Amino acid sequence: MQRWIKLPDGRFVDAARVALIGKPETYQRLDEEGNDLGPAVTLNLGLDFQREHQLSVNGTREEMSALLKALMGSTGNGGA
């Protein structure tokens, strides 16, 4: 069964295909003029164990928290 989750950048991913979730890393966002936009978080998602099937997702702490909750909630209720 497919469970589509919307990523912060607008793409969709099937939560059932996520094989690995990387460690969230924080960094400071800057605009084109060098102004500080606040902290952001990047997260690597692997849809397979091959490097070509990995995504890097960027967003705010709240967006990444919602994404992780959606991924964990959708993978924990599968039936046998």
C-alpha contacts under 8 A as a table, 3 or more apart, distances in Angstrom:
res1	aa1	res2	aa2	distance
1	M	16	A	7.50
2	Q	14	D	5.91
2	Q	15	A	7.21
2	Q	16	A	6.22
3	R	14	D	5.28
3	R	15	A	5.46
3	R	16	A	6.39
3	R	74	S	7.03
4	W	12	F	6.14
4	W	13	V	5.47
4	W	14	D	4.51
4	W	15	A	6.05
5	I	12	F	5.51
5	I	13	V	5.45
5	I	14	D	6.30
5	I	15	A	6.38
5	I	67	L	7.82
5	I	70	A	7.23
5	I	71	L	7.68
6	K	10	G	6.17
6	K	11	R	5.87
6	K	12	F	4.46
6	K	13	V	6.56
7	L	10	G	5.45
7	L	11	R	5.33
7	L	12	F	5.82
7	L	13	V	7.27
7	L	57	V	7.32
7	L	67	L	7.02
8	P	11	R	7.44
8	P	57	V	7.42
8	P	58	N	7.15
8	P	59	G	6.12
8	P	63	E	6.42
8	P	64	M	7.89
9	D	57	V	7.49
9	D	58	N	7.43
9	D	59	G	7.72
13	V	17	R	7.98
14	D	17	R	5.57
14	D	18	V	7.18
15	A	18	V	5.47
15	A	71	L	5.88
15	A	74	S	6.64
15	A	75	T	6.95
16	A	74	S	7.57
16	A	75	T	6.39
17	R	47	L	5.36
17	R	48	D	7.40
18	V	21	I	7.48
18	V	45	L	6.73
18	V	46	G	5.76
18	V	47	L	4.47
18	V	48	D	7.03
19	A	45	L	7.73
19	A	46	G	5.48
19	A	47	L	5.30
19	A	48	D	5.63
19	A	49	F	7.03
20	L	45	L	5.97
20	L	46	G	4.92
20	L	47	L	7.09
20	L	48	D	7.71
20	L	49	F	7.85
21	I	43	L	7.46
21	I	44	N	6.04
21	I	45	L	4.86
21	I	46	G	6.35
22	G	43	L	5.99
22	G	44	N	4.84
22	G	45	L	6.19
22	G	46	G	7.94
23	K	43	L	6.43
23	K	44	N	7.25
24	P	41	V	6.36
24	P	42	T	5.75
24	P	43	L	4.81
24	P	44	N	7.56
25	E	41	V	5.50
25	E	42	T	5.37
25	E	43	L	6.61
26	T	39	P	6.62
26	T	40	A	5.59
26	T	41	V	4.40
26	T	42	T	6.40
27	Y	39	P	5.69
27	Y	40	A	5.50
27	Y	41	V	6.35
27	Y	42	T	7.96
28	Q	36	D	7.13
28	Q	37	L	7.26
28	Q	38	G	5.79
28	Q	39	P	4.54
28	Q	40	A	6.04
29	R	36	D	6.10
29	R	37	L	5.17
29	R	38	G	5.69
29	R	39	P	5.86
29	R	40	A	6.13
30	L	33	E	7.67
30	L	34	G	5.32
30	L	35	N	5.41
30	L	36	D	4.83
30	L	37	L	5.45
30	L	38	G	7.73
31	D	34	G	5.32
31	D	35	N	5.53
31	D	36	D	6.87
31	D	37	L	6.79
32	E	35	N	7.53
39	P	60	T	7.05
39	P	61	R	7.84
40	A	58	N	7.08
40	A	59	G	5.64
40	A	60	T	4.73
40	A	61	R	6.31
41	V	58	N	5.75
41	V	59	G	5.52
41	V	60	T	5.71
41	V	61	R	5.90
41	V	64	M	7.00
42	T	56	S	6.75
42	T	57	V	5.53
42	T	58	N	4.38
42	T	59	G	6.55
43	L	56	S	5.74
43	L	57	V	5.19
43	L	58	N	6.49
43	L	64	M	7.77
44	N	54	Q	6.79
44	N	55	L	5.61
44	N	56	S	4.54
44	N	57	V	6.21
45	L	54	Q	5.58
45	L	55	L	5.09
45	L	56	S	6.36
45	L	57	V	7.48
46	G	49	F	6.47
46	G	50	Q	8.00
46	G	51	R	7.91
46	G	53	H	6.08
46	G	54	Q	4.23
46	G	55	L	6.27
47	L	53	H	5.45
47	L	54	Q	5.87
47	L	55	L	7.76
48	D	51	R	7.79
48	D	53	H	5.52
48	D	54	Q	7.02
49	F	53	H	7.19
49	F	54	Q	7.95
50	Q	53	H	5.66
50	Q	54	Q	7.35
51	R	54	Q	5.66
58	N	64	M	7.85
59	G	63	E	5.84
59	G	64	M	6.24
60	T	63	E	5.18
60	T	64	M	6.25
61	R	64	M	5.22
61	R	65	S	6.07
62	E	65	S	5.06
62	E	66	A	6.18
63	E	66	A	5.19
63	E	67	L	6.16
64	M	67	L	4.93
64	M	68	L	6.12
65	S	68	L	5.22
65	S	69	K	6.17
66	A	69	K	5.11
66	A	70	A	6.12
67	L	70	A	5.11
67	L	71	L	6.17
68	L	71	L	5.04
68	L	72	M	6.04
69	K	72	M	5.20
69	K	73	G	5.89
70	A	73	G	5.15
70	A	74	S	6.00
71	L	74	S	5.30
71	L	75	T	6.27
72	M	75	T	5.41
72	M	76	G	6.20
73	G	76	G	5.52
73	G	77	N	7.05
74	S	77	N	6.28
74	S	78	G	7.78
75	T	78	G	6.38
